[in-house]
Amino acid sequence: MERRKELLFRGLRWMDIKRLNKEGRNIVLKRLLNEVVYTLEPHASYYALPIPKDIIEITGIPQN
Protein backbone atom coordinates (compact mmCIF):
# COMPACT_ATOMS: atom_id res chain seq x y z
CA MET A 1 0.00 0.00 0.00
CA GLU A 2 2.88 2.35 0.79
CA ARG A 3 4.41 1.76 -2.65
CA ARG A 4 1.08 2.68 -4.26
CA LYS A 5 1.05 6.00 -2.38
CA GLU A 6 4.69 6.89 -2.95
CA LEU A 7 4.83 6.03 -6.65
CA LEU A 8 1.46 7.43 -7.70
CA PHE A 9 1.14 8.18 -11.45
CA ARG A 10 4.51 6.54 -12.25
CA GLY A 11 3.03 3.59 -14.15
CA LEU A 12 4.65 1.06 -11.85
CA ARG A 13 1.43 -0.43 -10.48
CA TRP A 14 0.84 -2.25 -13.77
CA MET A 15 4.22 -3.99 -13.53
CA ASP A 16 3.63 -4.77 -9.85
CA ILE A 17 0.30 -6.43 -10.62
CA LYS A 18 1.86 -8.58 -13.36
CA ARG A 19 4.71 -9.62 -11.03
CA LEU A 20 2.44 -10.35 -8.08
CA ASN A 21 0.09 -12.42 -10.23
CA LYS A 22 3.06 -14.54 -11.36
CA GLU A 23 3.79 -15.13 -7.68
CA GLY A 24 0.23 -16.39 -7.16
CA ARG A 25 -1.58 -13.36 -5.69
CA ASN A 26 -4.35 -13.57 -8.34
CA ILE A 27 -5.20 -9.85 -8.38
CA VAL A 28 -8.35 -9.14 -10.41
CA LEU A 29 -8.86 -5.62 -11.75
CA LYS A 30 -12.43 -4.34 -12.12
CA ARG A 31 -13.58 -1.00 -13.47
CA LEU A 32 -17.08 0.40 -13.89
CA LEU A 33 -17.48 2.63 -16.96
CA ASN A 34 -20.86 3.77 -18.22
CA GLU A 35 -22.62 1.17 -16.08
CA VAL A 36 -20.55 -1.67 -17.63
CA VAL A 37 -18.15 -3.65 -15.44
CA TYR A 38 -14.84 -4.52 -17.13
CA THR A 39 -12.77 -7.28 -15.53
CA LEU A 40 -9.13 -8.16 -16.12
CA GLU A 41 -8.35 -11.62 -14.79
CA PRO A 42 -4.85 -12.73 -13.76
CA HIS A 43 -2.76 -14.07 -16.65
CA ALA A 44 -5.14 -12.62 -19.26
CA SER A 45 -3.61 -11.89 -22.67
CA TYR A 46 -4.75 -8.26 -22.32
CA TYR A 47 -1.83 -7.46 -20.00
CA ALA A 48 0.39 -7.14 -23.09
CA LEU A 49 -0.65 -5.28 -26.21
CA PRO A 50 0.64 -6.49 -29.58
CA ILE A 51 3.35 -4.44 -31.26
CA PRO A 52 1.87 -2.63 -34.29
CA LYS A 53 2.89 -4.14 -37.65
CA ASP A 54 4.30 -0.86 -38.96
CA ILE A 55 6.71 -0.70 -36.01
CA ILE A 56 7.75 -4.31 -36.57
CA GLU A 57 8.46 -3.54 -40.23
CA ILE A 58 10.52 -0.46 -39.35
CA THR A 59 12.65 -2.27 -36.76
CA GLY A 60 13.09 -5.46 -38.78
CA ILE A 61 11.94 -7.74 -35.93
CA PRO A 62 11.34 -11.22 -37.40
CA GLN A 63 7.71 -12.32 -37.26
CA ASN A 64 6.64 -15.82 -36.27
Buried (B, 14 or more C-beta within 10 A) or exposed (E): EEEEEEEEEEEEBEEBBBEEBEEEEEEEBEEEEEEEEEEEEBEEEEBEEEEEEEEEEEEEEEEE
